[in-house]
């Protein structure tokens, strides 16, 4: 029983008239969806679809086979079709790829910072086994090492930014913001805005610190000057939205700061609204204290939701509390309270 081999075709023809594929012809994943043997139809070799039994010509390559599986086959399962379509969109594997553990570690740190992944997640018992299925030589570090790597990345980026700011031929503009968080902690953020060597406008947060009470002009000035000294920007300022800085350090600005103090419109608006709300200050305080009372206990919140449900209102998983120094948060709190006005009026006599 002899078999004929067609030179260069990559096929072997058996006495039954079927032609078996050699490994050279089956490197493409499309062959997983066709029968192993080609069939001779009127002297022309064709591949047979496993799902619909359609016979397709293969002598010019696998493009017709791919198109059939990806779009035309009426009998293929939709999940199989989607997986095949996804594989077609992937770039070919680089056969010269060499795994670099250090490069992988650096890329992982970038991902952790960008996605805000908790450090503790890297000590999950199922993480290393999952990594082993893809790259057995990669050993996942513990949370303390990951944390150290992230801080090192932060310091490296800070040095790069410091070098860039020091090399500027132009000056830097500052904007600042101060607020009190829901934990009653005060924060101060300072943003530097400048034009780089390529004439692109850049904006970088260079200071983000807890600001101790009281938030006086002196405290704000002291924190701002600490920031400018650390970044070497005391004599590189052009404009500033920080009034205390301009008032006390005019000599360090162009034109004694006379024309370069940009007042913060959001801050002015907040002052105006806060002044207007003094008329209803007592009412706001009562509403705030009542909402705090409800939100401070699970049983109280359950009672509130029970009353709300009885009045046809949606229950709440938590009560929104404002930050008194921010008018927009107070507005949001009052807006929510008005929706539940009847509930609050019914709840208050039960407690007070």
C-alpha positions as CSV (number, residue, x, y, z in Angstrom):
1,X,0.0,0.0,0.0
2,X,1.8,3.0,-1.3
3,X,1.1,6.7,-0.7
4,X,2.0,9.6,-3.0
5,X,3.6,12.7,-1.7
6,X,3.1,15.9,-3.7
7,X,6.3,17.9,-3.4
8,X,5.8,21.4,-1.8
9,X,2.1,20.9,-1.2
10,X,2.5,19.8,2.4
11,X,0.0,17.0,1.9
12,X,-0.1,13.2,1.8
13,X,-2.6,11.4,-0.3
14,X,-3.9,8.0,0.8
15,X,-5.5,5.3,-1.3
16,X,-9.0,6.3,-0.2
17,X,-8.7,9.6,-2.0
18,X,-8.4,11.7,1.2
19,X,-5.4,13.9,1.7
20,X,-3.9,14.3,5.2
21,X,-2.4,17.6,6.3
22,X,1.2,17.8,7.3
23,X,2.2,20.0,10.3
24,X,3.4,22.7,7.9
25,X,-0.1,23.3,6.7
26,X,-1.9,23.3,10.1
27,X,0.0,26.0,11.9
28,X,-3.1,28.4,11.6
29,X,-5.8,28.0,14.3
30,X,-8.4,28.0,11.6
31,X,-7.7,24.3,10.9
32,X,-9.2,23.5,14.3
33,X,-12.6,24.1,12.8
34,X,-12.0,21.8,9.7
35,X,-11.7,18.1,9.3
36,X,-8.2,16.7,9.4
37,X,-8.2,15.3,5.9
38,X,-8.7,17.3,2.7
39,X,-11.1,15.9,0.1
40,X,-10.6,15.7,-3.7
41,X,-13.5,17.3,-5.6
42,X,-13.0,17.2,-9.4
43,X,-9.3,17.2,-9.0
44,X,-9.2,20.1,-6.5
45,X,-8.3,19.7,-2.9
46,X,-10.9,21.2,-0.4
47,X,-11.2,21.5,3.3
48,X,-14.4,20.3,5.0
49,X,-16.0,22.5,7.7
50,X,-16.7,20.5,10.9
51,X,-19.9,22.3,11.6
52,X,-21.8,22.6,8.3
53,X,-19.7,20.2,6.1
54,X,-19.2,22.9,3.5
55,X,-16.1,22.2,1.2
56,X,-13.8,25.2,0.6
57,X,-10.7,25.6,-1.6
58,X,-7.4,26.0,0.3
59,X,-4.7,26.3,-2.4
60,X,-4.6,30.1,-2.2
61,X,-4.3,30.2,1.6
62,X,-6.6,30.2,4.6
63,X,-8.4,33.5,4.0
64,X,-11.6,31.8,2.7
65,X,-11.5,29.4,5.6
66,X,-11.2,32.3,8.1
67,X,-14.0,34.2,6.5
68,X,-16.3,31.2,6.6
69,X,-15.7,30.5,10.3
70,X,-15.8,34.2,11.3
71,X,-18.9,35.2,9.4
72,X,-20.5,32.7,7.2
73,X,-20.9,29.3,8.8
74,X,-24.6,28.8,9.7
75,X,-24.0,25.9,12.1
76,X,-21.2,27.1,14.3
77,X,-21.9,27.9,18.0
78,X,-21.9,31.7,18.6
79,X,-19.5,31.4,21.5
80,X,-17.0,29.6,19.3
81,X,-17.4,32.2,16.5
82,X,-16.7,35.0,19.0
83,X,-13.6,33.4,20.3
84,X,-12.3,32.9,16.8
85,X,-13.1,36.5,15.9
86,X,-11.2,37.7,18.9
87,X,-8.2,35.5,18.0
88,X,-8.1,37.1,14.5
89,X,-7.8,40.6,16.0
90,X,-4.8,39.7,18.1
91,X,-1.3,40.6,16.9
92,X,0.9,37.6,15.9
93,X,3.1,36.3,18.7
94,X,6.7,37.4,18.7
95,X,8.7,34.2,18.6
96,X,11.8,36.1,19.7
97,X,10.2,37.3,22.9
98,X,12.3,36.9,26.0
99,X,10.7,37.4,29.5
100,X,12.2,40.3,31.5
101,X,11.3,40.1,35.2
102,X,12.4,43.7,35.9
103,X,10.5,45.2,32.9
104,X,7.4,43.2,34.0
105,X,7.8,44.6,37.6
106,X,8.0,48.2,36.4
107,X,4.9,47.8,34.2
108,X,3.1,46.1,37.0
109,X,3.8,49.1,39.3
110,X,2.4,51.5,36.7
111,X,-0.7,49.4,36.5
112,X,-1.1,49.3,40.3
113,X,-0.8,53.1,40.7
114,X,-3.1,53.8,37.8
115,X,-5.8,51.3,38.8
116,X,-5.4,52.0,42.5
117,X,-5.0,48.3,43.3
118,X,-4.9,47.6,47.1
119,X,-1.4,46.3,48.2
120,X,-3.0,43.5,50.2
121,X,-4.4,42.0,47.0
122,X,-1.0,40.8,46.1
123,X,-1.0,38.4,49.0
124,X,-4.1,36.6,47.9
125,X,-3.5,32.8,47.9
126,X,-4.9,32.4,44.4
127,X,-2.8,35.1,42.7
128,X,0.5,33.2,42.4
129,X,-1.1,30.0,41.0
130,X,-2.8,32.1,38.4
131,X,0.4,33.8,37.4
132,X,2.1,30.4,37.2
133,X,-0.2,29.4,34.4
134,X,1.1,32.3,32.3
135,X,4.7,32.8,33.4
136,X,6.0,30.3,36.0
137,X,9.3,32.2,36.5
138,X,7.5,35.4,37.7
139,X,7.3,35.5,41.5
140,X,4.8,38.0,42.9
141,X,6.2,40.2,45.6
142,X,4.4,40.9,48.9
143,X,2.5,44.0,49.8
144,X,5.4,45.6,51.6
145,X,7.7,45.3,48.6
146,X,4.9,46.5,46.3
147,X,4.3,49.5,48.5
148,X,8.0,50.3,48.5
149,X,8.2,50.1,44.7
150,X,5.2,52.4,44.4
151,X,6.8,55.0,46.7
152,X,10.1,54.7,44.7
153,X,8.2,55.3,41.5
154,X,6.6,58.4,43.1
155,X,10.0,59.8,44.2
156,X,11.4,59.2,40.7
157,X,8.5,61.0,39.0
158,X,8.8,63.8,41.6
159,X,12.5,64.2,40.7
160,X,11.7,64.3,37.0
161,X,9.1,67.0,37.6
162,X,11.5,69.0,39.8
163,X,14.2,68.9,37.1
164,X,11.7,70.0,34.5
165,X,10.4,73.0,36.6
166,X,14.0,74.1,37.3
167,X,14.9,74.0,33.7
168,X,12.0,76.2,32.6
169,X,12.8,79.5,30.9
170,X,9.2,80.7,31.6
171,X,7.5,81.3,35.0
172,X,4.9,79.3,36.8
173,X,1.3,80.1,37.7
174,X,-0.2,78.7,40.9
175,X,-3.8,77.8,41.9
176,X,-4.7,76.5,45.3
177,X,-7.7,74.9,46.9
178,X,-8.6,74.3,50.6
179,X,-11.5,72.1,51.8
180,X,-12.7,70.1,54.7
181,X,-13.4,66.4,54.0
182,X,-16.3,64.4,55.5
183,X,-13.8,63.1,58.2
184,X,-13.5,66.8,59.3
185,X,-9.9,66.9,58.1
186,X,-8.7,70.0,56.3
187,X,-6.7,69.6,53.0
188,X,-4.7,72.0,50.8
189,X,-3.8,71.3,47.2
190,X,-1.5,73.5,45.1
191,X,-1.4,73.2,41.3
192,X,1.4,74.5,39.1
193,X,0.6,75.5,35.6
194,X,3.3,76.3,33.0
195,X,4.4,76.2,29.4
196,X,7.1,73.7,28.7
197,X,10.0,73.8,26.3
198,X,7.8,72.4,23.5
199,X,5.3,75.2,24.1
200,X,2.7,72.8,25.6
201,X,0.5,73.9,28.6
202,X,1.0,71.6,31.6
203,X,-0.8,71.3,34.9
204,X,0.7,69.4,37.8
205,X,-0.5,69.0,41.4
206,X,2.7,69.7,43.4
207,X,1.3,69.8,46.9
208,X,-1.4,67.8,48.6
209,X,-1.3,68.0,52.4
210,X,-3.4,68.0,55.5
211,X,-3.9,71.6,56.7
212,X,-4.1,71.9,60.5
213,X,-6.7,74.1,62.0
214,X,-7.2,77.0,62.2
215,X,-7.2,77.7,58.4
216,X,-5.9,81.2,59.0
217,X,-4.1,83.4,56.5
218,X,-0.8,82.8,58.3
219,X,-1.3,79.0,58.2
220,X,-2.1,79.1,54.4
221,X,0.8,81.3,53.7
222,X,3.2,79.1,55.7
223,X,2.1,75.9,53.9
224,X,2.3,77.6,50.5
225,X,5.8,78.9,51.1
226,X,6.9,75.4,52.3
227,X,5.6,74.1,49.0
228,X,7.4,76.8,46.9
229,X,10.7,76.3,48.8
230,X,10.6,72.5,48.3
231,X,10.0,72.9,44.6
232,X,12.4,75.8,44.1
233,X,9.7,78.1,42.8
234,X,9.8,81.1,45.1
235,X,11.3,83.3,42.3
236,X,9.7,81.6,39.4
237,X,6.1,82.8,40.1
238,X,4.1,84.6,37.5
239,X,0.5,84.7,38.8
240,X,-1.1,83.3,41.9
241,X,-4.7,82.6,43.1
242,X,-3.5,82.6,46.7
243,X,-4.3,86.0,48.3
244,X,-2.1,85.5,51.4
245,X,0.9,84.7,49.3
246,X,0.5,87.8,47.1
247,X,-0.1,90.1,50.1
248,X,2.9,89.0,52.1
249,X,5.4,88.2,49.3
250,X,4.8,90.9,46.7
251,X,8.5,91.5,46.2
252,X,9.0,88.0,44.8
253,X,6.4,88.6,42.0
254,X,6.7,90.7,38.9
255,X,5.4,94.2,39.3
256,X,5.2,93.7,43.1
257,X,2.2,91.4,42.4
258,X,0.0,94.4,41.6
259,X,-1.5,92.9,38.4
260,X,-0.7,89.3,38.9
261,X,-3.1,88.2,41.6
262,X,-5.9,86.2,40.0
263,X,-8.8,86.0,42.4
264,X,-10.5,82.5,42.5
265,X,-14.0,82.9,41.2
266,X,-15.1,79.7,42.9
267,X,-13.9,81.0,46.3
268,X,-15.7,84.3,45.8
269,X,-18.9,82.5,44.8
270,X,-18.6,80.3,47.9
271,X,-18.2,83.4,50.2
272,X,-21.3,85.0,48.6
273,X,-23.5,82.0,49.0
274,X,-22.3,81.3,52.5
275,X,-23.2,84.9,53.4
276,X,-26.6,84.5,51.9
277,X,-27.2,81.3,53.8
278,X,-26.8,83.0,57.2
279,X,-30.5,83.9,57.0
280,X,-31.4,80.2,57.3
281,X,-28.4,79.2,59.3
282,X,-30.5,77.9,62.3
283,X,-32.7,75.8,60.0
284,X,-29.7,74.3,58.2
285,X,-28.0,73.5,61.5
286,X,-31.1,71.6,62.7
287,X,-31.4,69.6,59.5
288,X,-27.7,68.7,59.6
289,X,-27.9,67.5,63.2
290,X,-31.0,65.5,62.5
291,X,-29.4,63.8,59.5
292,X,-26.2,63.1,61.5
293,X,-28.4,61.5,64.2
294,X,-30.1,59.2,61.7
295,X,-26.8,58.3,59.9
296,X,-24.9,57.4,63.1
297,X,-26.9,54.2,63.8
298,X,-28.0,51.3,61.7
299,X,-31.2,50.9,63.7
300,X,-32.1,54.6,63.2
301,X,-31.5,54.4,59.5
302,X,-33.8,51.3,59.4
303,X,-36.5,53.3,61.2
304,X,-36.0,56.1,58.7
305,X,-36.3,53.8,55.7
306,X,-39.4,52.1,57.2
307,X,-41.1,55.5,57.4
308,X,-40.0,56.4,53.9
309,X,-41.3,53.1,52.5
310,X,-44.7,53.7,54.2
311,X,-44.8,57.1,52.4
312,X,-43.9,55.6,49.0
313,X,-40.3,56.9,49.0
314,X,-37.2,55.0,48.1
315,X,-35.1,53.7,51.0
316,X,-31.5,54.9,51.4
317,X,-28.3,53.0,52.2
318,X,-26.8,56.1,53.8
319,X,-27.6,59.8,54.5
320,X,-25.8,62.5,52.6
321,X,-24.1,65.0,55.0
322,X,-22.6,68.2,53.8
323,X,-19.2,69.9,54.3
324,X,-20.3,73.2,55.9
325,X,-17.5,75.2,54.2
326,X,-18.7,74.2,50.8
327,X,-22.0,75.7,49.7
328,X,-22.6,73.2,46.9
329,X,-22.5,70.2,49.3
330,X,-24.9,72.1,51.7
331,X,-27.2,72.6,48.7
332,X,-27.1,68.9,47.9
333,X,-27.9,68.0,51.5
334,X,-30.9,70.4,51.6
335,X,-32.2,69.1,48.2
336,X,-32.1,65.5,49.5
337,X,-33.7,66.6,52.8
338,X,-36.6,68.3,51.0
339,X,-37.4,65.0,49.1
340,X,-37.8,63.4,52.5
341,X,-39.4,66.3,54.3
342,X,-42.5,64.4,55.4
343,X,-40.3,61.5,56.6
344,X,-38.1,63.8,58.6
345,X,-41.1,65.6,60.1
346,X,-42.5,62.2,61.2
347,X,-39.2,60.9,62.5
348,X,-38.1,64.0,64.5
349,X,-40.9,63.8,67.2
350,X,-40.1,60.1,67.9
351,X,-36.5,61.1,68.8
352,X,-36.5,64.6,70.2
